[in-house]
Amino acid sequence: MLTEKEKQRYLRHILLKEIGEAGQSKLKQAKVLVIGAGGLGCPTLQYLAAAGLGKIGIIDDDLVDSSNLQRQILFLEKNVGEPKVVAAKNRLQEMNSSIELVAYNERLTAKNAVDLFSVYDIIVEGSDNFTTKYLANDAAVLTGKPLVFGSISKFVGQVSVFNYQNGPTYRCLFPESGSSEEMPSCSEVGVLGILPGIIGNLQTNEVLKMILGIGNILSGKLLLFDALEMQTQILAFCKNPDMMVNELEEIDSSCGTTTLESISYQQYNSAPKNYTLLDVRTAKERAIRHIGGLHIPLLEIQKRYSELAHEDNLLVYCASGIRSLKAISILKEYLSKKKMYNLDGGLKKVKL
């Protein structure tokens, strides 16, 4: 199965008695889908490509932003503004021209998840939102695929493997989707640049062990890593027979946020006088970049909503469109008659 060139390239793997040529051939035949080409996806993709995986799929609908470069080291400054999956595929192909790379420039949804998962052997989940994590879990259960989970926030990360040989799933650990306020994104709370590299590589380690059939898999175990204290902890959890998945449906990560009309920046820019902009990011974020308008940070919305009593057609924005949804949900409780819109994709999709 291996060419002479491949035997030379993967010699350090082949020298390991636990891998050898037979194991490297398994890696060459393996197909892995990585959800998200962000902080967790970048190191995972790099080491899977370097290991000689036969086929790697990448799904993400985001663009490379300059703020990504602090931790998403797969990307270069010249990639800013490009689709992440395109930039990732091109860079990975330069690293290893013998592997197959497939880029899906789209969001994982209930409509495409099952079909996509059916093509691959293992799914790696590296998103930063509840919607995708629950959706990926349910699709993995329906297609019988193991799901390698990763999560990061500030200085702490988590890793586990769900649905491995019909083992415990994400819903066994977290039965119900929590509010997105309980899981703020890195754009809201920050993250140590090296942390996704550590957690992403731990995810990759689980992928390689499953393909090679070696070691102990983190099934039914949640690994916690604290970068500040340099401590790890492993918590055990069991399969819950009540957590059955019979069909796939989208999860509302905003947990109760009113369905709102989203407006693209292009739509706003064609008639800016029709809207009142409201920035709900922090003062530090606004100082770096903004598109004007009023400024009330999300954490102050509940106390300062009266400042918007005379405003209408509010177009609320943040970095990615998540905090703006939260802000609108709060404002609707006090200013229910006001027309409010969400800036689609937040500032990430705004090119000035």
C-alpha positions in Angstrom: 0.0 0.0 0.0 2.9 2.4 0.6 5.2 3.8 -2.1 8.9 4.0 -1.4 8.5 7.8 -1.1 5.9 7.3 1.5 7.9 4.8 3.4 10.7 7.3 3.6 8.4 10.2 4.6 6.7 8.3 7.4 9.7 6.4 8.5 9.4 7.6 12.2 5.9 6.1 12.3 7.0 2.9 10.7 9.8 2.4 13.2 7.2 2.2 16.0 6.2 -1.4 16.5 2.7 -0.3 17.4 2.3 1.3 13.9 4.7 -0.2 11.3 3.9 -0.3 7.6 0.5 -1.9 8.3 -0.5 1.0 10.6 0.7 3.6 8.2 -1.3 2.0 5.5 -4.4 2.3 7.7 -3.7 6.0 8.0 -3.4 6.2 4.3 -6.8 4.7 3.8 -8.6 6.7 6.6 -11.1 9.5 5.9 -11.6 12.2 8.5 -14.0 15.2 8.5 -13.0 18.2 10.5 -15.7 20.6 11.5 -14.3 24.1 11.8 -11.0 25.5 10.4 -10.5 27.7 13.5 -8.4 27.4 16.6 -9.0 23.7 17.1 -9.3 22.8 13.5 -6.0 24.3 12.4 -3.7 22.1 14.5 -5.8 19.1 13.9 -5.7 19.6 10.2 -1.9 20.2 10.2 -1.1 17.0 12.1 -3.6 14.8 10.3 -2.1 16.0 7.0 1.4 15.4 8.3 0.5 11.9 9.5 -0.6 10.9 5.9 -4.3 10.6 6.3 -5.8 9.5 3.0 -8.7 11.9 2.8 -9.4 15.0 5.0 -12.6 17.0 4.7 -12.9 20.6 6.0 -16.2 22.3 6.6 -16.4 26.0 7.6 -18.2 29.0 6.1 -16.0 31.7 7.8 -13.4 34.0 6.4 -9.9 34.5 7.8 -9.8 37.5 10.0 -6.6 39.2 11.3 -7.7 38.4 14.9 -7.5 34.7 14.0 -3.7 34.8 13.4 -2.9 34.9 17.1 -3.8 31.2 17.4 -4.9 29.8 14.0 -1.3 29.3 12.8 -2.3 27.5 9.6 -3.1 30.9 8.1 -0.8 33.7 6.9 -1.3 37.5 6.8 -2.0 37.2 3.1 -5.0 34.9 3.8 -7.0 37.6 5.6 -10.3 37.9 3.9 -10.2 34.5 2.2 -12.5 31.6 3.0 -10.9 29.5 5.7 -11.5 26.2 3.9 -9.8 27.5 0.8 -6.8 28.9 2.6 -6.5 25.8 4.7 -6.7 23.4 1.8 -4.1 25.3 -0.2 -1.7 25.4 2.7 -2.2 21.7 3.6 -1.7 20.6 0.1 1.7 22.3 0.1 2.5 20.4 3.2 1.6 17.1 1.8 0.7 16.7 -1.9 -0.1 13.0 -1.7 -3.3 13.3 0.4 -6.8 14.2 -0.7 -8.3 17.4 0.7 -12.0 18.4 0.3 -13.1 21.9 1.2 -16.8 22.5 2.1 -17.3 26.3 2.2 -20.6 26.0 4.1 -22.1 25.7 7.5 -22.9 22.3 9.0 -26.7 22.0 9.0 -29.4 19.4 9.6 -29.7 19.2 5.8 -26.1 18.3 5.0 -24.8 16.7 8.1 -25.8 13.1 7.6 -24.7 13.0 3.9 -21.3 14.5 4.8 -20.7 12.2 7.8 -21.5 9.1 5.7 -18.5 9.8 3.6 -16.0 9.8 6.5 -14.8 7.3 9.1 -14.2 9.8 12.0 -15.6 13.2 12.7 -13.6 15.9 14.6 -15.7 18.7 16.1 -13.9 22.0 16.7 -16.7 24.6 16.6 -17.4 27.2 19.3 -21.2 27.1 19.5 -23.8 24.8 21.0 -25.7 24.5 17.7 -22.9 22.7 15.9 -21.9 20.6 18.8 -25.3 19.1 19.3 -25.9 18.8 15.6 -22.6 17.0 15.1 -23.3 14.7 18.0 -26.8 13.7 16.7 -25.5 13.2 13.1 -22.7 11.1 14.4 -25.1 8.9 16.3 -27.4 8.5 13.3 -24.5 7.6 11.0 -22.6 5.5 13.6 -19.5 7.6 13.5 -17.2 8.4 16.4 -17.0 12.1 17.2 -13.9 13.7 18.7 -14.9 16.6 20.8 -12.9 19.7 21.7 -13.7 22.9 23.5 -11.7 25.9 24.7 -12.2 29.1 26.7 -9.7 31.5 28.2 -7.1 29.1 29.7 -9.1 25.9 29.9 -9.8 23.1 27.4 -11.8 19.9 27.2 -11.4 16.8 25.1 -13.5 13.6 24.8 -14.6 11.0 22.2 -18.3 10.4 21.8 -20.2 7.5 20.2 -17.1 5.3 20.0 -18.2 1.8 19.5 -21.7 2.8 20.5 -20.3 4.4 23.7 -21.5 7.5 25.6 -22.5 10.6 23.5 -22.3 14.3 24.0 -25.9 14.3 25.2 -25.0 11.7 27.9 -22.6 14.4 29.3 -24.7 17.5 28.5 -28.3 16.3 28.0 -29.8 19.7 27.1 -28.5 22.6 25.1 -27.6 25.5 27.4 -27.9 29.1 26.7 -25.3 30.6 24.4 -24.6 33.0 27.4 -23.2 29.9 29.2 -20.8 29.3 26.4 -19.3 32.7 25.3 -17.1 32.6 22.3 -13.4 33.4 22.2 -14.3 36.7 20.6 -16.1 37.6 23.8 -13.9 36.3 26.6 -10.5 35.7 24.8 -8.3 32.7 24.7 -4.6 32.0 25.3 -3.1 31.5 21.8 -1.4 28.2 22.5 -4.4 26.6 24.1 -6.2 25.5 20.9 -2.9 24.1 19.7 -2.7 21.9 22.8 -6.4 20.8 22.7 -6.4 20.3 18.9 -3.4 18.1 19.1 -5.0 16.0 21.9 -8.0 15.6 19.6 -5.7 14.5 16.8 -4.1 12.0 19.1 -7.5 10.4 19.7 -8.1 10.2 15.9 -4.8 8.5 15.2 -5.3 6.0 18.1 -8.7 5.0 16.8 -7.5 4.5 13.2 -4.4 2.5 14.4 -6.3 0.5 17.0 -3.9 1.4 19.8 -4.0 2.9 23.3 -7.0 3.8 25.4 -9.6 6.0 23.8 -11.3 8.9 25.7 -14.7 7.3 25.4 -16.8 7.9 28.5 -14.1 10.2 29.8 -13.8 14.0 29.7 -10.2 15.3 29.8 -9.9 18.8 31.4 -6.7 20.8 30.8 -5.8 24.0 32.7 -3.0 25.9 31.0 -2.3 28.2 33.9 -1.9 25.5 36.5 -0.6 22.9 34.0 -3.0 20.4 35.5 -5.1 17.7 33.8 -8.1 15.9 35.2 -10.2 13.1 33.7 -13.8 12.8 34.6 -15.7 9.5 33.9 -19.3 9.5 32.6 -21.7 6.7 31.5 -23.9 6.1 28.6 -27.5 7.3 29.2 -30.0 5.0 27.5 -32.6 7.8 27.7 -30.6 10.0 25.4 -31.8 8.5 22.1 -31.5 10.3 18.7 -34.1 9.4 16.2 -34.0 12.4 13.8 -31.8 15.4 13.1 -33.0 18.9 13.8 -31.4 22.3 14.3 -30.7 23.3 17.8 -31.5 26.9 18.8 -28.3 28.0 20.5 -29.8 31.3 21.6 -32.3 29.4 23.7 -35.4 31.5 23.4 -34.1 34.4 21.3 -36.9 35.7 19.1 -36.5 34.8 15.4 -35.3 38.0 13.8 -34.6 39.4 10.4 -30.9 39.6 9.6 -29.5 42.3 7.3 -26.2 42.1 5.5 -23.8 45.0 5.6 -24.4 45.5 1.9 -28.1 45.9 2.5 -27.4 48.4 5.3 -24.9 50.3 3.2 -27.3 50.8 0.4 -29.6 52.8 2.7 -27.8 53.6 5.9 -30.2 56.4 6.9 -32.9 53.8 7.3 -31.2 52.3 10.4 -29.7 53.2 13.7 -26.6 51.2 14.4 -25.9 49.7 17.8 -22.6 48.2 18.7 -22.8 45.8 21.7 -19.2 44.7 21.9 -16.8 45.8 24.6 -15.0 49.2 24.6 -11.7 47.5 23.8 -13.1 45.8 20.7 -14.8 49.0 19.5 -11.5 50.9 19.9 -9.8 48.5 17.5 -12.5 48.6 14.8 -16.2 49.7 14.4 -18.6 50.9 11.7 -20.1 53.7 13.8 -23.4 54.0 15.6 -24.4 53.9 19.2 -22.4 51.9 21.7 -23.8 49.9 24.6 -21.9 46.8 25.7 -24.0 43.7 26.0 -23.5 43.5 29.8 -24.9 47.0 30.1 -28.0 46.6 27.8 -30.4 45.7 30.6 -29.5 48.8 32.6 -29.3 51.2 29.7 -32.1 50.1 27.4 -33.9 53.4 28.1 -31.3 55.3 26.1 -32.8 53.6 23.0 -36.4 54.6 23.7 -36.4 57.2 20.9 -34.5 55.1 18.4 -36.1 52.9 15.8 -35.0 50.4 13.1 -32.1 49.3 15.3 -29.4 47.4 13.5 -27.5 45.6 16.2 -24.0 44.3 15.6 -21.1 42.5 17.3 -18.1 40.5 16.2 -19.9 37.4 14.8 -23.7 38.0 15.3 -24.1 36.0 18.5 -24.0 38.7 21.1 -26.2 41.0 19.0 -28.9 38.3 19.1 -28.6 38.2 22.9 -28.8 42.0 23.0 -32.0 42.0 20.9 -33.5 39.3 23.0 -33.0 41.5 26.1 -34.2 44.7 24.4 -37.4 43.0 23.1 -38.4 42.6 26.8 -38.4 46.3 27.3 -38.9 47.8 23.8 -41.2 45.2 22.3 -42.6 47.6 19.7 -39.3 48.7 18.3 -38.1 47.2 15.0 -34.8 45.5 15.5 -32.5 43.7 13.0 -29.3 41.6 13.5 -26.2 42.4 11.3 -25.7 39.0 9.6 -22.4 37.5 10.6 -21.3 40.5 12.5 -18.2 42.5 11.7 -16.5 39.3 10.5 -18.4 39.7 7.2 -17.9 43.4 6.9 -15.2 44.5 4.4 -14.4 48.2 4.6 
